[in-house]
Amino acid sequence: MTEKEIFERNLILSTEFDRYIMEHSEFAENIPRNAQIVLLPANDPELCDINIEMAKRQKEPNQQVVYIRIGKIAPQMSRLEDVDMEVVAA
């Protein structure tokens, strides 16, 4: 897996995790301050291994590590409402 692929996959995961904790603030309250968060998607074992290894290298002394196991990511759905279209003749 290339660095770009790792970045893109983790970007999606982190964006979705941010959304999750915005909607589930009680979940975020249990994350210790200054903890290192490691996202582990169940459907991507290769990325899990990479994220664990990166976390080991980047961990600060005495820093707590929180592993977030992600069972699945639902397909993204549009939140648009009342959409209208006008096709103009050429």
N, C-alpha and C positions, 0 to 999 in steps of 0.2 A: 504494500500500500504506500502510495507516495505521500509526502508531507502535505501536499495540497488536499488530497483525499481525506487525510486525517483531520486537517483543519476544517474542511467543509462538513464532515460528519459531526465533529464536535461542536461546530457552530450551530448546526440544527438542534443537537441535543441540548446545548446550553440555552438556546432561545426557548425551546419548549419547556425546559426546567424553570426558567425565569417566569414563564407564563403560569406554570403549575403553582409555584410558590406565591405568585400574586393572587391566585384564586384560592389557595389553601395556606393562609398565613400561619395557621397553627402548626403546620409541618415545618415551616421555616424557623419558628421559634425554638425548635429543638436542635438546630444547627449551632454548635458552639462558635463564638466570635473568633475570627481569624483562622477558622478551620480550613483545611484544604478539602475541597469537594471534588470527588472523583466520580464521573458518570460512567456507569457500566450497563450498556444496552444488552439485554438478553439475546436479541436477534443478531448480534454482531460480536462474536467471541474474539475475533482478531482485534477489534477496536478496544474491547475490554482489556486485553493483555497489554496493548500499547498504552492505554490510559493508566493502568496500574504501574507500569514501568516508568512512565513520565512522572507520575506522582512521587515515586520513590526518589527520583533524581532531584525533583524540585522542592521536596518537603524541607521546611525550615526546622531547626532544632526545637524540640518540645512542641511542635505544632500537631494538633489533633488532625486526624484524617477521617473524613466522612465518606463512606462508599454509598452512592445512590444507585440502587439496582432498578433499572427501568425495564418493566415487563414488555411493554410494546408502545408504539406510537401510533395513534389512530390516524387515518387519512385526514389530511387537512381539508377543511370545508370552508367555503366562502361565507363571510358574515354579511355580505351585501344584501340590502333589502330594497324593494321598490325600484328595480332596475328597469330602465326604459331604453329603447333603441330607435334611432331614426336613420334610415338609409336614404341618402340623397342621390338622385340620378346624376350620372356623369355628364 
